Amino acid sequence: GGARIPRPLCPRLHRPSPSLSPDPAASIAMAELSVGCVQAMRNGTTDRSQIVQLIDVRKLTSGAQAGAGERYRIVMSDSQHYLQGMVSTQLHDIVRDLPINAIVRLDSWNTNYVGGRTIIIVAAMTVVQPNVPSRIGDPQALDAPQQAQAQQGQAQQPPQMMQAQQQPPPVGYAQQQQQQPPPPQVPTPRTPVERKNSSAPRWEPFSLQVREYGESDNSFAASLCNALMGANMALEVVSYAEVLIKVLRWAQEKDDVPTSAVRTYLRYAALPPKTPVVDEQSVGVWRRWHDNLVAFHRSGADRPSRKNASSPSLLDIPRPAAGFEGILPARSGMPSGLLGCAAAPGGDSVDASSLGCRIPEACTRGITMAQMRHILDYALDACEEGSWQDARSGKSVDRRHANFYHVLENVVNPATAGAKCSMAELVSTEPQPPQWCVSHWYGTRISDFIVCIEQFLVDKYVSASASQEPEEFNEQLDAAEQSVTFWVCAFALSQDETVSELRDGVENSPFVRTLLVADGALSIIDRDGIYYERAWCSYEQYKAIESSVTGFEQNVVTALESKRRPAVCLLDGFAMQDVESNMLKGRREGFFPEDLLQLSREALPSRAQASSPSDLESLRQAVQGRQRLMQATLVVHSSQRELVRQTQEDGQESRLEPLLRALQASRVRRLVLNFFGQPTEPRARKLMNALPRTVVDLRFERSHPIVVQGACRLVSRGQLINLELSYCSLGPAEGMAIAQAVTASDCQLRTLNLRDNELGVEGGRALAEAIRLSSTLLDVNLGGNSLGVEIGKALARALRHNQVLLRLNLRITGIAVEGGKAVADSLRFNSTLQYLNLMGNYIADEGGRAVVEALQSNVALHTLVLEHNGLSAEGGKAMAYALRTNHVLQNLDLGYNEIGSEGGKAIAEALQANHTVKTLNLTDCHMDAPTEKALRKVWGNMGGLSL
């Protein structure tokens, strides 16, 4: 099936920290170490260029796979703590002969959490001082035995809610968020009252109590309870699953908590309380959990201080006496245990007895592709022996035709029956909240499933430049396979849970809960399109479209017959290799089979089937009365390419009208249409009139300017969260209309992209004023509009006042030197803007000096783009001064300026003192070869330097 052999784990490091007195000769070197960085690295810091001492370098040989090559383990110290790590292949020549106690600068690394411990994978480093006589300081292990015992003692305590560790907020944060009061102490929830036979609705007593509680200045409790009462349930005890869904949706939509924060909180801090909702006290328990989640997000912490004390400890799954060995039937020539080694980054293999944990919440049972490969490789190898038979046909199953029904019967069910757990719990050591929720038919071939997931990882996580470098390509793909997590029903649910999880209703199933912790959904379509005939698949795809939070991505992938192109993805957005080009995106997605798209448009969810009659009945009850709504939503989702085609001048009204009716009747939340030719005015007007009230994310490219009228209505009434109208020939009138809508009292718009239009001075002035007054906009793109100097100054005044905006793109807007100076000067007063693009405005050295002066005091900006701005050697020297003094900027683009060798040398010298910049673009800056060589030497092996 094209499956690759994943890298095994490295062994756990068991060595006490010897007590050594620091050598006086090392005092100078000690001053160079980044004290405290080891703990920050373990916590997942994004700050790069940390200086550490390598107190141990060891070549790993035991347990290595044949042909795997040499691997090196390092132990890094900052004089206070030490932590183990691994180095990537390109660093082997550096560490092979490196003396112990050498001081190095870590330029690039990844933090991985495996088996309850932390492993740093170093991708780039530079030797600072090779010869250091002794170990510096008295470093201690972060995971010392006494700490482990303390955590074990905490895990034995009764479950209780935890307050997330509060980190000091970043500078400027006070202007954005009000300080949250500490959550009130909530009494222990009362035991649910036993239900009594009564003809009156049993919901009434609870609703009365909750209403009184909700009026006491507690908007969360009031809104939660109103939402639950709106379900019109005649129950006294509300299910845990239903309340969890309500709480997560409230946190993400009302408190703007990103899904990444939800995943981190579920993984490290606190699992949701299992308390059923009975009265105001139990509502208070959920309120406190919600407040902790919001507080963690607002604290800006990378992750909470420790895992939830109420979570079951590792190795809590009941196992046979011999561990995992013997769970599966032994086969000749293969290990009897499926889990001989775990699939995670690192060196040598780990004994399977160290794996496994109880993960009570099913929506946090994600699994990586590397972990899935161990399971699926095992399954495919078993097929080759001819020992599997298809339950329906009775024929033997070969490797090519093995599907998930066969894997469940022959691998998953036997492996998990003894422990009564899910497969994800069997291969994990901690909760793994998924980034992507996978929907697929169980009859999908395993070999197709593998290539579909791999193609998705390539499109989403492998850079366009890596496509030309096999080694870099494999390294990035391996990193994605080991870190990106998926929710796959076959691996996330146990045999018992497949039935029990539906007792709370299909609407509260683990799949629906997973949608609220994932970044998006991935629908894997089998080659014959049977996916569209399955009831579960149709329902899953519908719920992913209809009930997902803002920004949720909908992606589709299918396997192809071609060896050169084994699979193709329809992505909700761009692939890495698309480089944000609609032409390249269309060319790539053009390989998606048209017959599958046609099947999706013709599918009737009301006629879909399921293997289990009880499942089918549950699904039909869940969508009862909404079959037409469900069908319309699925049709629109699969017909966006057809919708674009039929709005063109040569489109057919007879084909457009059914699509518009489906759009109007649908529940789609995001509509992205990239027109290859401007649609006619009547058809563009019809399109806007057909938009449903559920749309919150609207993105059009090359549409007719008439769409602004409909878009402004949606913005003014607070419906739209994201709006993009690029290359739409928008003029000053349209710009002023949009500005007026943005300043409406009900506006909730966060992202506004109006790039490459004709907004002019009047439109630009109105938008600058809207930015000054807006309290919701986070990202504004006005690039490619001819705005002029005066609008540049108006935007600068807006930035002085606005303390919410995070990103501003002014690429090629003609603000020139004076406008550039004004914008740069505003950075001295703005404490929130993180991204600024001034490309192509020719601000010259004078504007460059203004930028440098602003960077002396700015503490927020981490990305600055100054391409094509006429900077000379003097401008290069000024930017070098900024690099020496600013320790916030992470990404700097100076490409296509005449900085020359003199400016390049100044930048090279400044980089020796700068440890925060991660990417630097100096492409075509007219530097000679020695200068470029000096820059590469200073930069080291860390990627991100472009010359």
N, C-alpha and C positions, 0 to 999 in steps of 0.2 A: 504494500500500500504506500510505498515511498516514505515510510516512517523512518526517522533517524534515531540513532541511539543517543539518549540524553546523557548529560554529564552527571556522574554520581556526586553524592555529598562528600564533603571533607570531614575528617574525624573531629570529635569534640576535643577541645584543648583542655587537658587536665595537668596543670602545673602551677604550684603555688608561687606567689610572688616573693622571691627572696628579699630579705631585709638588707639593703646595702646603703651605706652612707655615700652621699654624692662625692665624687672626686673633685678636689679643688681645681684640677686642670680643666674640668668640664664646665666651670662656671660661665665662661664666655658662651659656650654652646648652649647652655641651659637658657640663657636669655633669648636665644633664637626660637625656642620651641613655642608652639601655639598652645599655651597651657589651657587646659579645659576642653580642647578640641575633640579628644577621644570620646568624652561623654556626649558632646554635641553631635558627633558623627553617628554614635549609636542611636541617638534620638532622631536621626534622619535630616540633619541640617543640610541646607543647600549652599552654604558658604564654602567656596572652594579654596584651594591653595593653602592647606594647613601644613605646618612644619612639625614633623614628628621624628622620633628616634626609633630605628629598627633594632629592637633588643634581641630579636631572633629571626633568622632566615633559614628555612629548612626545605629541602627537596623531598617531595612526597613520592614514595614508591610502593608502599604496601597497599594492596587492594586495588591498585589501578587497573583499568581495563587494558586489555591488550591493544597495542597500537595507539593508546590515548596520548602518548608523549609525556614529557616531564611536566610537573606542576610544582609550584613553590608556595609555601605558606609563610606568612610574615607575622610578626607580633609588633604592633606599633605602640609607642609610649609617648605621652606628653609630659612626663616627669611626675604626674599625679596618678594616672590610670593607664592600663594597657588593654589592648583588644587585638584579637587575631583577625587576619584577613588573607586573601589570596591575590595574586597578581595575574594580569592577563598575559597572553602569549607573547605580545611584543615587548614585554618588560623582562623576559627571561634572561636576555643577554646582560641586562643591568644588574639584576639581583644575584645572578649565578656566582659572581666573584666579589660581591659587595661584602665588606667586612661587617661583623656584628657591631652594633652600637653606632652605625653610620646615621647621619642626619639627612633626611630627604624632605622634599616638598611634594605633597600629594596634590596633583593638579586636577585629577578627575577620578571619581569612584562612584560606586553604587552601594547602598546599604541594604542588606538582605537579612531577613529574620527567619531562621531555620531551626527547628527543633528546640524552640525556647531560648535560642541564643542568637547573637548578632555576628554576622560575617561581612566584612568590608571587602568588596571586589575592586581592586585598584586598577584603573585603566591607563593612567598616565602619571608619571612622577619624575622629579628631577633631583639628582644628588646635590645636596648643598654642602655637606662636609663629610667626606668619606672616612676620615681617620679621627675617631673620638676614643680616648683611652678606656672609658668605662661607662657604665650605665648612669644616666643622669637622674637624680632624685631617687625616690623610693616608690615607684609606681605600684598600685594595687589593682587587682582584677576587678572589673566592674561587676561581674556576677560572682562575687565572693561567696564561699559556703555559708557564712553567717547571714548574708542577705537572702540566699535561697531558703534557709531555714525560716527566716522571718516571714518571707512570702508564703511558705508552706503553712506556717501557723495562721497567717491571715486567711488563707484559702479554707481552713477548717472552721472559721467562724461562721455564724449564721449569715445567710444572704442579707445584704442591706444595700441601700442606694449609696452611691459614691458621688461626691462632689468633684467634678473635673478640676484638675490642677490649674490654678489661675496663673498665667504668665503675664508679665508686664506688657501692656498694649504698645504697639508701634507708635512712633511719634506722629502726631496729627490724628490719631485715632479718636481722640476725645471729641473732635469736631464732627465726626461721622455718627457715632453711636452714643446713646445715653447710657450712663452707668446702670447696670442691672442691680436691683436690690437682692440681698441674699434670700434664697427660697425659704419659706416658713417651715418650721418643724411640723411634720405631719404625723398624727397618731397612727399607731398600727391599725391597718384596715380590719374591719370587723369581718367575721365569717359570714359568707352568703347565707341569707335566710332560706330555709327550705321552701320550695314552691308549694302553693296550696291550690286546690281545685277551686276555680272561680270563673265565672263567665266574664267578669270585668278584666280589661287589659292589665296585665301584671306590670307593665312598664310605668304606670301612673305614679306609684309611690316614689320610685327612683327619680322620675322626671321632676316632681315637685321639690324634692330635696336638692337636686342638682340646680334647679332654677334659682333657688334661694342662695345657694353657694356661689353661683355664677354671677350674681348681681353685686357681690362684695369685691368690686374692683379687681376682678380676675378674668381678663378677656380670654385667656387660653382655656380655662375650665368652662366658661360660658359657651365659647364657640365649639369646643369639643362636644359638650353635652347637647347643644342644639343640633349639631351634625348627627349625633347618634339618635336623638329623638326624631330627627327628620327621616330616619330609616323606617319609622313606624313599626318597630319590632315589639311584639307582645312578650317580651322576656324580662326577667328581673335581673339576670346576670348577662352582661355584654361580653362577648368573647374577647380574649386577649388579642387574637389576630386582627379583629376589626378595629380595636382601639389603637393598636400599633400602626395600622395603615393611616388612621386619622391623624395620629400624632406626627408621624413622619411627613405626611403631606402638609400639615400645618407648619412644621419647622422649615420646610424647604420653600413653600410658597409665601408664607406670611413673614417669616424671619429671615428668608434668603440664605438659609444654611445650605451650602453646596453638598452634592452627593458624596464628594470625597471626604468631607468632614464627618458625614453620617457614617461612612464606612470605617473611618479611623476610630470614631467613638465606639462603634459596635465591636471593633476588633480589640481595642485596648482598655476602654474605660468601663462601660457598664452595659450589660445586656438588658433588654427591656424587662420591666417587672412583670411577673406572671399573674399579678393581682387582678382578679376580675373587677369590673366596674359595678359596684353595688350602691355606694352612697358617696357623699362629698369627701369622705376620708380617702377612699380608694381613688377618687378622681385626683385628690391631692398628691398621691403617690405618682401618678402618671404626669401630673403637672411638674413635679420636682424632676423627674427624668427628662422631660422636655426642656426645662430650664437649664439643667446641667449640659444638655447637648448644645443649646444655644450659647451658653457661657463658654463652653470649650471652643466653639467656632469663633466667638468674638475675642477670645484671649489671644488668638493667633498662634497657638502652640502647634508644633509639628505633630505631637501625639500626647496623650495624657501621661501622667507620671508612672502609672503602673496598670496592670490588667485588673479587671474587676475581681474583687475578692470573693464575690459570690459565684464566679464561674467555676465549674468543676476542674479539678487539676488535670494535668496531662496524664496519659496512661490510665484513664479512668474506665476504659471500655473493658468489660469482662472478656477474657481471652482463654483459649485452651491452654493447658499446662505448658505446652512447648511454644508459647507465643504464637506468631502468625504461621509458623511452619506447620503444614498439615491442614490448613484451612481449605486449600484447594487440592483436588486429587493429583497425585504425583504423576509425572509423565517422563518417559525415558528421555535422557539427554537434557532435561531442563530442571531447574530448582523446583522443589515441591511447593515453595511459598511464592506467591505473586510478588511480594514486596521485599525482595532480596536487598534492594537499595532504594532510597527515595530519590525522586526527581527534583533536585533543587541545585542551585549553584554551589560550587565548592570543589573540594578535592576528592578524598576517598569515600567509599560507600559507608553507610551507617546501618547497623543491625536493625532489622525490622522491629525488634522489640521496643525500640525507642520511639516508635511512631504511634499515632492514634490519640484522639481526645474526644470527649463528649462536646458537641456543639448543639446546645438545646434549640437555638433559633435556626430553622431550616433556611432562611434567606441569607444566612451568613456562611453557608457551606459551599463556597466557591472552590474551584479547582483549576490549577494551571495546566497549560498544554503539556508541559514537561511531565506533570503527574499523570495526565491522561495517557501520554505515550506509554508509560509503564504498563498501564492496564490494557490498552488497545494492542500494543505489541505482543503482549502475552496472549491476548485473544486470537490475534491473527496467526501466531505461531501454532496455537492449538488447532486451528482449522486445517493447517497443512498436514497434520497427522491423520485427518479424516475421522476424528473421533466425535465430531458434532453432527447432529441430524436436525433437519428442519421439522418442527413439531407438526406442521400442517401437511407437508408433502411426504415426510418420511425419508427424503433424500439426504445424502451427506452434504455438508456445507463446506465449500472451499474458501480459500483466503479472499478471493475476488468478490464473492457474493455474501460474505458474512455481514450481518447487520446488527442493530442494537437489540432486537428481540433475542438473537442468538447470544449476544454478550451478557444480557441480563440472565438468561437461563443457565448459561454455562460458567460464568465468571462472577458477576456481581452478586447474584442471589446466594450461591454457595459460600462466597467469601464473607458475606455480612450476616448470614443466618445465625451463626454462633454468638456473635457479639451483639446482634440485634441493633445494628447501627447502619448508617449510610456509608457508601464507598468513600465519600469525601472525608468523613470522620476517620476512616481507616487509614488514609494516606496523609493526614494533616497532623500538625502538632498544636494548632491554635485556630480560632475562627479566621476564615478567609473571605470577607465580604466581597462579592463579585463586582467586577467592573462592567461585565457584559452578560446579558441574560440571553441564553441560547434557546431557540425554538426550532424543533426539527421533528420529522416523522421517524418513529423507531425502525421503520423499514429501510432507512437510509444506509447505504453501504458504509462500512467502517472506513474503507480506503478513501471514499469520497468525503466523509466527515473530516478526516485528517487533513486532506489537501485544502478543504474549504476554510478550516480554522487557520491553517498556515498561511493561506493567501490573504485572509483578513489581517493577520498580524503583519505581514509584509506591507500591505497597503497602509495600515494605520501607524506602524512603528518603525519601519525601515526607511531611512532618508533616501532622497533621490540620488545623492552622490554615492551612497553605498552600493547602489545597483551596479556600478561600474567596477567595484572592488570586491571580489569574492570573499576575501578574508573579513573585511569590514561588514559586508552583508551578513555573513554567517554569525559574526559576533553580535550584531544588533538583533538578529532574529532569535538567537539563543537567549539573549537577555529578555526579550519579549516573552518567549515561551516559558521562562522561569519565573516571571513576575506578574504577567497579566492574568487576571483571574476570570473564570467563566462560571456561570450557573447552568449546569446541565442536569435535568430532572433525573436521569438514570443514575447519576452519581450523588445527587444531593438528597434524595429521599430513600428511606429504608422501605422494605416490603410492607411493614405494618403502617408506616406513615402514608403510603400511597392511598390508603382508605381513610385513615383517621384524620388526615389533614383536610379532607373535604367535608368533615362534619360541620365546620363553621361556614360552609357554603363556598362555592367556586369563587365568588367575588373576594374572598379573604384567603385564597390559597397561597402557598409559598411563592408561586410564580408571580402573583400580583404584588406580594410584599417585596419580592426581589426587584421589581421595577422601580421601587422607591429608593433603593440603595445602589442601583447600577447607573452607569453613564449612558447606557443604550441597550438596544436589543439587536440580536443577530439571528435572522431567519435563514436556516440552511435548507434550500430547496433541492429535493432529489431530482434526478435527471428526467423522470417521467412525470413530474408535477403532481404526484399523489399527495404531496403536502397539502395542496389546496382542497383535497377531498376529505381530510381528517378534521374531526370536530375540535380536538384539542389544539391543533395547529392554527386553525382559523380563529379560535377564541383567543389564543395567546397573542397572535399578531394584532388582533383588534384591540385587546386591552393595552398592548404596548403603544398603540397609536392614540387611543382614546383617553387613557388615564395617566400617562406619564407626566413628569414634572417638566418645567420649562428647560429647554436645552437638551432634552433627551434625544438621542440619535436613533434612527431607524435604518438598519442596514440589512441587505439581502445578499446572499452568496450562493452560487451553485457550481458544481464540478463540470468540467468540459472533457471532451474526448482527446483534445490536443495535448501532446506531451510538452510542447513549448509553453502552453498556457493552460495549466491544469485546472484553473478555477477563475471566476470573475466575480467581482463584488459591485453591487450598486450601493454606494455609500451616501449617507446623509451628510454631505460635505465633500471635501477633497481628500484624495489619497496623498501620501507624502510625495509620490512621484508625479502627481498632477501639478505640483508647484503652483497651486491656486490658479490654474489655467482651465477655463471651461472647455477649451478646445481639446486639451489633453484628457480631461475627465470624460468628455463625450467619446473620444476615440477609444479610451480604455473600456468604458462601460458599453460601448457598441457591440462587444463580443457576447453580451448577455443574450441568451436565446430568446428570440421574439415569441416563439411558441409557448414558452413558459409564462411570459407576460400576458399573452392572450388567455391562457388557462386561468390566470389569477383574476382577470377581468370577468371571465364567464363563470367563475366558481359561485355556487349557491350554498352559503353556510347552513341553510335550513336542511339541506340534503346531505350534509357531511356525516361521516360515520366514525365510530370509535370501537376499539376492541372490547371494551367492557360496557354492557348494556346500562349498568348503573351510572358509569361516567357519562354516557351519552344523555341519559335522563337528567343528570345534574346540570350538564352544560345547557341543555335545552331550557331548563327552568331558569338558569342564570340569564339567558338572553331572551326570555319570553317577552313578546311584544316589541323586541328591538331587532328582529331579524333583518328588516329592511335597513335600519340604521347601520347595523353591523356590515351588511353587504355593501352599502354605499361607501362606508369608510374604507373598506378593503379595496374597492374599485378605484377610489381616488388615489390611494397610496400607490397602487401599481400602474396608474395611468398618467402620471405627471409628464412623462415624455410625450404621450399621445395628446395631452391637453395643450402642450406647447405647439405641437404640430398643427392642431386644428384651429388655433387662434391666429395663425398666419393668414396672409391674404389669399393664398391658394388652398386654405383649409376648407373643409366641408361642414356646412351648418348641420347637416343631418347627423354627423358624428360628434359635433361639438355640443349640441343641446343635451343628449343623454349624460355626457360627462359633467356639464354644469348642474344638471338636476341632482346627480350623485354628489357633487361637491356641496351643494346647498343642504342636502339631507345628511351629510356626514358629520363626524365628530373629530375631524383632523385638527391637530393643534399647531402643526408646522407645515407651511407650503413654500417650497423652493422651486422656482421656475426660471430657468436660464434660456431665454428666447434667442434663437440664432438669427432671427430677423424680427424687427419691431412688429407687434401685432396691430391689427387695424383698430381704430378708435372704438367702433361699436362693439367689437368682440372683447376689447380690453375692459370696456364699461360693463359688459355682461359678466365678465369674469369677476370683477370686484363686487358686483351686486350679488353674486352667488356665494361669496365667502360666508362660512358658518360662524356663529358667535363663539365657537371654541378655538378659533385660530388666534394664537398669541405670538407666533413667530412667522413673519412674512418677508420673503426674500425674492425680489425680482431683479433680473438683469436684462437690459435692452428691451424693457417694456415701453408701452406708450405713456407719455406724461399724464394722461387722463387718470391713471391709477392713483395719482396723488389725492384726488378728491375722496375716494373711498378709504385710502390709508389714513388720511387725517381724521375722518370720522371715527375710525377704530382707535387711533391714538388718543383723541380727545376724551373718549368715554372710558379710557383706562383698560381697553381690551388687549392692545398689543404690548408685548414686552421687548421684542426685537423687530426692527424695521430696516430693510436694505433695499434701496432703489438706485442701483448703479448703472451707468451708461443708459439712462432713461431720458436724456435730452431735457432735463428739468431746468427751467429758467428762474429768473428772480421771483416771479409770481408764485411758483411752486415752492421755492425756498421760504418765502414769507408765510405761506399757508402752513407748511410743516412747522416753522418756528412758533406760530400761534397755537398749533395743536400741542406742541411740547410744553408750553407754559399753561395749558389748561389745568384746572384744579384737580381733575381726576386722572391726569396722565400718570402712567406707570412705566413709561418707556425707559429701558436701560441701555440699549444698543441702537445707534443711529448711523447708518452707512449710506452716504450720498456721494460716493466717489465718482469722479469722471462724469460730471454733468456740466451745466452752464449756469450756475447759480448767480454769478455776477456780484457786483458790489452790494446791491440792495438785498439780495437773498443772503449774502454772507453777513451783512450787518444785523439782519433780523435773527439769524442763527446764533451769532455771537452773543446777542442779548439773551436768547433762550438758554444758552449754556450758562450764562452768568446767573440766571434765576433758577435753573433746574436743580431739583434735589434728588432726582432719580437717575439721570444719565450717568453711565459709567464708561461708555466707549463711544467716541465720535470720530467718524472718518469723513473729512471734507477734501481729501486728496484729489488732485486732477481738476479742480475748479479754479478759474482765474478770479482770485479774490482781491489781490493788491495790497499795498502797504497799509492803507487805512484800516482794512479789515484785520490785518495782522495785529495792529495796535488794539483794535476792539477785542480781539480774541485774547490778547494779553491782559486787558482789563478784566475780562471774564475769568481768566485763570486766577487772578489775584483774589477774586471774590468766591469762586467755586471751590469747595473743599470736599467734593464727592467724586469728581471725574478721575478715572484711573488711566485712560488711554486717549490720546489725541493724535490724529494723523493729518498733517498739513503738507503732504507730499505735492510738490509742483503746484503751489497755490499763488506764486508771484508775490509773496510778502517782502522779498528782497532784504536789503541790509537793515533798513530801519525797522521793518516789521519783525525781522528775526531778532534784532536787539531787544525789542519790546517783549517778545515772547520769552526770550532768554531771561530777561530781568524779572519777569513774573514768577520764574521758578524760585526766586529767593523768598517769595511769600506763599507759595503753594506747597502744601505738605502731603498731598495725596497722589498727584500725577506720577505714574510709574513708567509710562511709555510715551515718548515724543518722537515723531517722525517729521523732520524738516528737509527731507531729500529734495534736491533740485530747486532750491529757492535762492541760491547764489548769495548767501548771507556774507560771504567773503571773510577775511581775517578779522574785520571789525566785529561782525556778528559772532564769530568763533570766540573772540576774547570775552564777549558778553556772556556766552554760554559757560566759559571757564569760570568767570567770576561768580556766576550763579551756582555752579557746582560746589563751590567752597562751603556753602551753607545748606544746600538742598540735601535732604535726608531720605527722599522717597524715590527719585528717578532711578530706575535700574536698566532702562533700555533707551539709547539715544541714537538716532539715525541721521547722519550728516553727509550722505552721499551727494556727489555733484553739487557742491556748494562753493567752489572756487577758492578753497583753502590753499594757501601757499606754505612754504617752509615755516614762516612765522606762525601760521595757524597750527601747523603740526607741533611746533614747540609749545604753543599755548595748551594744546590738548595733552601734551606730555606732562605739563605742570598739573593739569587736572587729574591725571592718572596717579601722580605722586601723592596728591592731597585728598582725593575723594575715595572713600572706602565703601560706597554704596553701589555705584554703577557696575553692572554685570555684563552688559552687551553694548559694544560701541562699534558703529559703522562709519568709517571715514573713507570708504572706497571712492575711486574716481575723482580724487582731489590731487592737486599738484604739490603734494607735501614734500616730495623729493627726498634725497638721501639725508640731507641735513635734518629735516623734520623726523625722518624715520629713525635716525640714530638717537634723537632725543626721546622718542617713544620707547625705543629699546632700553635705554637707561632707566626710564620711569617704570617700566614693567618689572624691573628687579625689586622695586619697593611696593609694587601693587600685587595683592593676592586675592582680589575680588573679581576682576574681569574674567569672564569665562569665554566670551567670543569677541574677536577683534577682526574687522574687515579692513584691509589696506590694499584691496585689489586695484591695480592700475594707478598707483600713486607715484609713479615715476621715480622709483628708488633703484639704485644700482645693486648688483649681485652681492657685494660684501655687506650692504645694509640689510638686505633680505636674509642673508645668512646669519647675521647678528640677531635679527629678530627671531628667527627659528631657534637659535641656540638658547636665547633667554626664555622663549615660550616653552621649550621642552617638548615632550611627547604628547602633551595635552592637545586634543583636537579643538577646533574652533578658530584657528588662525588662518586667514585667507590673504594671500599675497598675489 
